[in-house]
Amino acid sequence: MTIPFWKMHGAGNDFVLVDDRTLKFPAADAAFMQRLAARRTGVGSEGIILIQPSATADFRMRFFNPDGGEVDMCGNGARCVARLAHDLGVAPARMRFDTGAGLLAAEMAGSRVRLTMTEPKDWRVDQAFDLPDGRHAYGFVNSGVPHAVVRVDDLEAVDVPRLGAAIRHHRDFAPKGTNANFIAVTGPQSLRIRTYERGVEAETLACGTGIVAAGLIAGRMGWVKPAVQITCASGDVLEVNYRLTGAGAEAVTLLGPAEYTFKGAVEYGA
């Protein structure tokens, strides 16, 4: 079977996307997806995204990490799949689509996409844990997937692979683990961020749900006010907007790029 795909990225966070409205993609074959996502021997990506039919929305988005495991959502991937679905005629410029995290809305803005996020949940603020370099305060929120957020003074000096892995597997987030974000406040409405992604098991150039989580935690802590401009490791700036409430936040949006890299095809079952 020949499987056409598109390679896309959102702020350097890169994905393989497949139009799977016929439901023929071998989504149960984790080993195949691992080979597809491999940097040296496959296409290379930080996630594989499927466009599938939905009975209640314009389409369904399914997201798989490079290890072949399925997760609920990915913010940068959601912007990419929204642009591809629009360009394929699957969805209008203002669309709704299903994800494991719930129903999302997106709006095209040229090569940028404004994504309306699901309501953030599982808030924890003013927490602390012990890491290999000492004790750190942290905040936590599920912005579609779970994220821990740690504020630091010197973002460049952070050993993201080491500390990120320690947070990802920390007992506070057992048994499924979490993504780990390190932020520096750069102004009343601006942050910089570095992220260690669960499933990728490495630092990535950008993580959409991590950027949203950082903006939300920083807002809850009073460090910034929305709309928050957040610079990720790729150098791209994404905007997180929201309204704080007594219980958390509402009307959460993420605005950022969704770019094509190339189109290709792979053989399955040969």
C-alpha positions as CSV (number, residue, x, y, z in Angstrom):
1,M,0.0,0.0,0.0
2,T,1.3,3.4,-1.0
3,I,0.6,6.1,1.6
4,P,0.8,9.8,0.5
5,F,1.9,12.2,3.2
6,W,2.7,15.9,3.9
7,K,5.6,17.0,6.0
8,M,4.7,20.2,7.9
9,H,6.0,22.2,10.9
10,G,4.6,24.6,13.4
11,A,7.4,26.8,14.7
12,G,10.0,24.1,14.0
13,N,7.8,21.3,15.6
14,D,7.6,18.9,12.7
15,F,5.0,16.3,11.7
16,V,4.0,13.8,9.1
17,L,0.3,14.3,8.1
18,V,-1.9,11.8,6.3
19,D,-5.3,12.2,4.8
20,D,-6.9,9.0,6.3
21,R,-10.5,9.6,5.5
22,T,-10.6,6.1,4.1
23,L,-9.4,4.7,7.4
24,K,-6.7,2.6,5.8
25,F,-3.7,3.9,7.6
26,P,-2.1,1.2,9.8
27,A,-2.6,3.1,13.1
28,A,-2.2,-0.1,15.2
29,D,1.3,-0.7,13.8
30,A,3.5,1.2,16.3
31,A,6.7,-0.3,14.7
32,F,5.8,1.2,11.3
33,M,5.1,4.6,12.9
34,Q,8.5,4.5,14.7
35,R,10.2,3.8,11.4
36,L,8.3,6.6,9.7
37,A,9.3,9.1,12.4
38,A,12.9,8.0,12.6
39,R,15.3,10.9,11.7
40,R,18.1,8.9,10.0
41,T,16.2,6.1,8.3
42,G,12.6,7.4,7.9
43,V,10.8,10.6,7.0
44,G,11.6,12.1,10.5
45,S,9.1,13.8,12.7
46,E,8.0,14.6,16.2
47,G,4.5,13.3,15.5
48,I,2.3,11.6,13.0
49,I,-1.2,13.1,12.4
50,L,-4.2,11.5,10.7
51,I,-7.2,13.3,9.2
52,Q,-10.2,11.0,9.8
53,P,-13.9,11.3,9.4
54,S,-16.1,12.7,12.2
55,A,-19.8,12.5,12.7
56,T,-20.0,15.7,14.8
57,A,-17.3,18.0,13.3
58,D,-15.5,18.7,10.1
59,F,-13.0,16.0,10.7
60,R,-11.2,14.0,13.4
61,M,-7.5,14.5,14.3
62,R,-5.5,11.6,15.7
63,F,-2.0,12.2,17.0
64,F,0.8,9.7,17.5
65,N,4.2,10.3,19.1
66,P,7.4,9.1,17.4
67,D,7.3,6.0,19.7
68,G,4.0,5.0,18.1
69,G,1.9,5.9,21.2
70,E,-1.3,7.9,20.7
71,V,-1.9,11.0,22.8
72,D,-4.9,13.3,23.1
73,M,-3.7,16.4,21.4
74,C,-0.8,18.6,20.1
75,G,-1.1,22.3,19.7
76,N,1.4,22.9,16.9
77,G,0.2,19.7,15.2
78,A,-3.4,20.9,15.5
79,R,-2.6,24.1,13.6
80,C,-0.9,22.1,10.9
81,V,-3.7,19.7,10.5
82,A,-6.2,22.6,10.4
83,R,-4.3,24.2,7.5
84,L,-4.0,21.0,5.6
85,A,-7.7,20.1,6.1
86,H,-8.6,23.5,4.8
87,D,-6.3,23.3,1.8
88,L,-7.7,19.8,0.9
89,G,-11.3,21.1,1.1
90,V,-12.1,19.0,4.1
91,A,-12.9,22.0,6.3
92,P,-13.8,25.7,5.9
93,A,-11.7,28.6,7.0
94,R,-13.5,28.5,10.3
95,M,-13.6,24.9,11.4
96,R,-14.2,22.4,14.2
97,F,-12.5,19.1,14.7
98,D,-12.4,16.2,17.1
99,T,-9.4,15.3,19.2
100,G,-8.8,13.0,22.1
101,A,-8.8,16.1,24.3
102,G,-12.2,17.2,23.0
103,L,-13.6,19.5,20.3
104,L,-11.3,22.2,19.0
105,A,-12.0,25.2,16.8
106,A,-9.6,26.8,14.4
107,E,-9.5,29.8,12.1
108,M,-7.2,30.4,9.2
109,A,-5.1,33.6,9.2
110,G,-2.9,33.2,6.1
111,S,-0.2,30.8,6.9
112,R,-1.0,31.2,10.5
113,V,-3.8,29.5,12.4
114,R,-5.6,30.6,15.5
115,L,-6.6,27.6,17.6
116,T,-9.3,27.7,20.3
117,M,-8.1,25.3,22.9
118,T,-10.1,22.9,25.1
119,E,-10.6,24.2,28.7
120,P,-7.5,23.7,30.8
121,K,-7.8,21.4,33.7
122,D,-6.0,19.6,36.6
123,W,-4.4,22.9,37.8
124,R,-1.7,22.8,40.4
125,V,0.1,26.0,41.4
126,D,2.7,26.8,44.1
127,Q,4.0,23.2,44.0
128,A,7.6,22.1,44.5
129,F,9.7,19.0,43.7
130,D,13.3,17.8,44.0
131,L,15.3,17.5,40.9
132,P,19.0,16.4,40.4
133,D,20.1,20.1,40.7
134,G,18.0,20.9,43.8
135,R,14.5,21.9,44.8
136,H,12.3,23.8,42.3
137,A,8.9,25.4,42.4
138,Y,6.5,24.4,39.6
139,G,3.0,24.8,38.2
140,F,1.1,22.2,36.4
141,V,-1.9,22.2,34.0
142,N,-3.4,20.0,31.4
143,S,-3.7,22.2,28.3
144,G,-4.8,19.3,26.1
145,V,-2.0,17.1,27.5
146,P,-0.2,17.4,30.9
147,H,2.5,20.0,31.4
148,A,4.8,21.0,34.2
149,V,6.1,24.6,34.1
150,V,9.3,25.7,35.9
151,R,10.4,29.4,36.0
152,V,14.2,29.9,35.8
153,D,16.5,32.9,35.8
154,D,18.9,31.7,33.0
155,L,17.1,29.7,30.4
156,E,20.2,29.0,28.3
157,A,21.9,27.4,31.3
158,V,19.2,24.8,31.9
159,D,20.2,21.2,31.2
160,V,16.9,20.5,29.5
161,P,17.6,16.9,28.5
162,R,18.6,15.9,32.1
163,L,16.1,18.0,34.1
164,G,13.3,17.5,31.6
165,A,13.7,13.7,31.8
166,A,13.7,13.9,35.6
167,I,10.4,15.9,35.5
168,R,8.8,13.7,32.8
169,H,9.3,10.6,35.0
170,H,8.8,12.3,38.4
171,R,6.5,10.5,40.9
172,D,4.3,13.6,41.1
173,F,3.1,12.8,37.6
174,A,3.0,9.0,37.8
175,P,2.0,6.8,36.1
176,K,1.7,8.5,32.7
177,G,4.3,11.2,33.2
178,T,4.3,14.8,32.0
179,N,5.9,17.2,29.5
180,A,8.4,19.6,31.1
181,N,8.7,23.3,30.3
182,F,11.3,25.9,31.5
183,I,10.4,29.5,31.2
184,A,12.0,32.9,31.6
185,V,9.8,36.0,32.0
186,T,11.0,38.7,29.6
187,G,8.3,41.4,30.0
188,P,4.8,42.1,31.3
189,Q,3.3,40.2,28.4
190,S,6.2,38.0,27.1
191,L,8.1,34.8,27.9
192,R,10.8,32.6,26.5
193,I,10.4,28.8,26.7
194,R,12.3,25.5,26.3
195,T,10.4,22.2,26.3
196,Y,11.1,18.5,26.9
197,E,8.4,16.5,25.3
198,R,7.0,13.2,26.6
199,G,6.9,10.6,23.8
200,V,9.6,12.4,21.8
201,E,11.8,12.0,24.9
202,A,14.0,15.0,24.0
203,E,13.9,18.8,23.8
204,T,12.0,20.1,20.8
205,L,12.1,23.4,19.0
206,A,8.5,24.2,20.0
207,C,5.5,22.6,21.7
208,G,2.1,24.2,21.2
209,T,0.4,22.8,24.3
210,G,3.5,23.6,26.3
211,I,3.5,27.2,25.1
212,V,-0.2,27.4,26.2
213,A,0.5,25.9,29.6
214,A,3.4,28.3,30.1
215,G,1.2,31.3,29.3
216,L,-1.5,30.0,31.6
217,I,0.7,29.2,34.6
218,A,2.6,32.5,34.3
219,G,-0.8,34.3,34.1
220,R,-2.1,32.5,37.2
221,M,1.1,33.4,39.1
222,G,0.8,37.1,38.2
223,W,4.0,37.1,36.2
224,V,2.4,38.2,32.9
225,K,-0.9,39.4,31.5
226,P,-2.6,38.1,28.3
227,A,-2.2,38.3,25.4
228,V,1.2,36.7,26.0
229,Q,3.9,36.6,23.3
230,I,6.0,33.5,23.8
231,T,9.3,32.9,22.0
232,C,10.2,29.2,21.6
233,A,13.6,27.5,20.9
234,S,13.1,27.9,17.1
235,G,12.9,31.7,17.5
236,D,9.3,31.8,16.5
237,V,6.9,33.9,18.5
238,L,3.4,32.5,19.3
239,E,0.6,34.3,21.0
240,V,-1.4,32.8,23.9
241,N,-4.6,34.6,24.9
242,Y,-7.2,33.8,27.6
243,R,-9.4,35.1,30.4
244,L,-8.5,34.2,33.9
245,T,-11.3,32.9,36.1
246,G,-11.6,31.9,39.7
247,A,-11.2,28.3,38.8
248,G,-8.6,28.7,36.1
249,A,-8.9,30.2,32.6
250,E,-11.4,30.3,29.7
251,A,-11.4,31.4,26.0
252,V,-7.9,30.0,25.6
253,T,-6.4,30.5,22.1
254,L,-3.0,29.9,20.4
255,L,-2.0,31.8,17.3
256,G,1.1,30.7,15.4
257,P,2.5,29.4,12.1
258,A,1.7,26.2,10.2
259,E,4.1,25.6,7.3
260,Y,4.5,23.0,4.5
261,T,7.9,21.4,4.1
262,F,7.4,18.8,1.4
263,K,5.0,16.1,0.1
264,G,5.9,12.5,-0.5
265,A,4.8,8.9,-0.2
266,V,5.9,5.8,1.6
267,E,5.2,2.1,1.0
268,Y,3.6,-0.1,3.7
269,G,3.7,-3.8,3.8
270,A,6.5,-4.3,1.2
